[in-house]
Amino acid sequence: MISFALVSCSEQKPGESNKLIEKEASRQPDNSKEKINPAIYQLMMNELMSTLKNWNDILPAYKLKAVQTTIELFKIREKAILRKPAEFYVDGVSQLLKQTPGFSQGLPTAIKILAVMEYDFDNGEDKDVLAKNVLGQEVYANLQNTKKPAEGGIPENNPIVQ
């Protein structure tokens, strides 16, 4: 059985994730013609919370919905706002997995890493302090040497794997 816990997200209340996922499953993505099956979506989200091993097999509408839900979870749990669109993070997760095949965390961790790298994770904390805390000093230093936040995207020499 796959654990349903947000890796690196603080103060999870029992059942809170399930309620949000059930609510989100009933809503269809605004820009998708594909219908989301709530039962499949629930199972997929349960898995994505702890692993991205099947990310490449997921339909685009489900990926988009999963990212939208994860962004909502950050809003609720960490009082954080991510301003970039969900599509940016769908592409970013795919790119991260391509560049870092051994990435073994769940969707929330991947999105948080990407958002912090992009200086898009706004929880009121200083963005450089947050980046050092989330990424670690070495990765943060590598990131500073490889790209500026305004450039966007994951740098070619991904500092996460160095």
C-alpha positions as CSV (number, residue, x, y, z in Angstrom):
1,M,0.0,0.0,0.0
2,I,1.4,3.4,-0.9
3,S,1.6,5.9,1.9
4,F,-0.5,9.0,1.4
5,A,1.8,11.7,2.9
6,L,3.2,14.8,1.6
7,V,7.0,14.6,1.7
8,S,8.5,17.9,3.0
9,C,5.1,19.6,3.6
10,S,4.5,20.6,7.2
11,E,1.6,20.1,9.5
12,Q,-0.5,17.6,7.7
13,K,-3.9,17.1,9.3
14,P,-5.3,13.5,9.0
15,G,-7.7,13.2,6.1
16,E,-7.1,16.7,4.9
17,S,-5.3,15.5,1.7
18,N,-8.0,12.9,0.9
19,K,-10.8,15.5,1.2
20,L,-9.0,18.0,-1.1
21,I,-8.2,15.3,-3.6
22,E,-11.8,14.1,-3.6
23,K,-13.0,17.6,-4.1
24,E,-10.5,18.3,-6.9
25,A,-11.3,15.0,-8.6
26,S,-14.9,16.2,-9.2
27,R,-13.7,19.4,-10.9
28,Q,-12.5,19.1,-14.5
29,P,-9.4,21.0,-15.7
30,D,-10.4,24.3,-17.3
31,N,-8.3,23.8,-20.4
32,S,-8.7,20.1,-21.1
33,K,-11.2,18.2,-23.2
34,E,-10.4,15.0,-21.4
35,K,-12.7,13.9,-18.6
36,I,-11.1,13.0,-15.3
37,N,-12.3,9.8,-13.8
38,P,-12.4,10.5,-10.0
39,A,-11.5,6.9,-9.0
40,I,-8.5,6.8,-11.2
41,Y,-7.5,10.3,-10.2
42,Q,-7.6,9.3,-6.5
43,L,-5.4,6.2,-7.0
44,M,-3.0,8.3,-9.2
45,M,-2.7,11.0,-6.5
46,N,-2.1,8.5,-3.8
47,E,0.9,7.2,-5.7
48,L,2.2,10.6,-6.8
49,M,2.4,11.8,-3.2
50,S,5.3,9.4,-2.7
51,T,6.7,8.5,-6.1
52,L,6.9,9.8,-9.7
53,K,7.9,6.5,-11.2
54,N,4.8,6.4,-13.5
55,W,4.8,10.1,-14.3
56,N,5.6,9.5,-18.0
57,D,2.6,7.2,-18.3
58,I,0.1,9.6,-17.0
59,L,-2.3,11.4,-19.4
60,P,-1.7,15.2,-19.8
61,A,-5.0,16.2,-18.3
62,Y,-4.3,14.1,-15.2
63,K,-0.8,15.5,-14.8
64,L,-2.2,19.0,-15.0
65,K,-4.9,18.2,-12.5
66,A,-2.3,16.6,-10.1
67,V,-0.1,19.7,-10.3
68,Q,-3.1,22.0,-9.7
69,T,-4.1,20.0,-6.7
70,T,-0.5,20.0,-5.3
71,I,-0.3,23.8,-5.7
72,E,-3.6,24.1,-3.7
73,L,-2.1,21.8,-1.0
74,F,0.8,24.2,-0.7
75,K,-1.6,27.1,-0.4
76,I,-3.4,25.4,2.4
77,R,-0.6,23.7,4.3
78,E,2.3,26.1,3.9
79,K,0.4,29.3,3.2
80,A,2.5,29.4,0.0
81,I,1.6,30.9,-3.4
82,L,3.1,29.6,-6.6
83,R,2.6,32.2,-9.4
84,K,3.8,30.3,-12.4
85,P,1.0,28.3,-14.2
86,A,0.5,24.6,-13.5
87,E,1.6,23.8,-17.0
88,F,5.0,25.2,-16.2
89,Y,5.3,22.7,-13.4
90,V,4.0,19.8,-15.5
91,D,6.8,20.5,-18.0
92,G,9.3,21.1,-15.1
93,V,8.6,17.8,-13.5
94,S,9.0,16.0,-16.8
95,Q,12.3,17.8,-17.4
96,L,13.5,17.1,-13.8
97,L,12.8,13.4,-14.2
98,K,14.5,13.3,-17.6
99,Q,17.6,15.0,-16.2
100,T,17.6,13.2,-12.8
101,P,16.4,9.6,-13.5
102,G,17.1,8.5,-9.9
103,F,14.7,11.2,-8.5
104,S,12.8,9.2,-5.9
105,Q,10.5,11.7,-4.2
106,G,6.9,12.5,-4.8
107,L,5.1,15.2,-6.7
108,P,4.9,17.7,-3.8
109,T,8.7,17.5,-3.3
110,A,9.4,17.9,-7.0
111,I,7.2,20.9,-7.3
112,K,8.6,22.5,-4.2
113,I,12.1,22.1,-5.5
114,L,11.2,23.5,-8.9
115,A,9.3,26.4,-7.3
116,V,12.2,27.2,-4.9
117,M,14.7,27.0,-7.8
118,E,12.5,29.4,-9.8
119,Y,12.0,31.7,-6.8
120,D,8.3,31.1,-7.2
121,F,7.6,29.6,-3.8
122,D,6.2,32.5,-1.8
123,N,5.4,31.7,1.8
124,G,6.7,35.1,3.1
125,E,10.2,33.7,3.9
126,D,13.2,35.3,2.2
127,K,13.6,33.4,-1.0
128,D,17.4,32.9,-0.7
129,V,17.0,31.6,2.9
130,L,14.2,29.3,1.7
131,A,16.4,28.1,-1.2
132,K,19.3,27.3,1.1
133,N,17.0,25.5,3.5
134,V,15.1,23.4,0.9
135,L,18.0,22.8,-1.6
136,G,20.9,22.7,0.8
137,Q,23.9,25.0,0.8
138,E,25.8,23.1,-2.0
139,V,22.9,22.9,-4.4
140,Y,22.0,26.5,-3.7
141,A,25.6,27.6,-4.4
142,N,25.5,25.6,-7.7
143,L,22.2,27.1,-8.6
144,Q,23.6,30.6,-8.1
145,N,26.5,29.8,-10.4
146,T,24.4,28.3,-13.2
147,K,21.3,30.5,-13.7
148,K,19.5,33.5,-12.5
149,P,15.8,33.1,-11.3
150,A,14.4,35.2,-14.2
151,E,15.9,32.8,-16.8
152,G,13.4,30.1,-16.1
153,G,13.6,26.3,-16.6
154,I,16.0,23.8,-15.0
155,P,19.7,24.6,-15.9
156,E,21.4,22.1,-18.3
157,N,23.8,21.1,-15.6
158,N,21.1,20.4,-13.0
159,P,22.5,21.4,-9.6
160,I,20.2,18.8,-7.9
161,V,22.4,15.9,-9.1
162,Q,25.8,17.5,-8.5
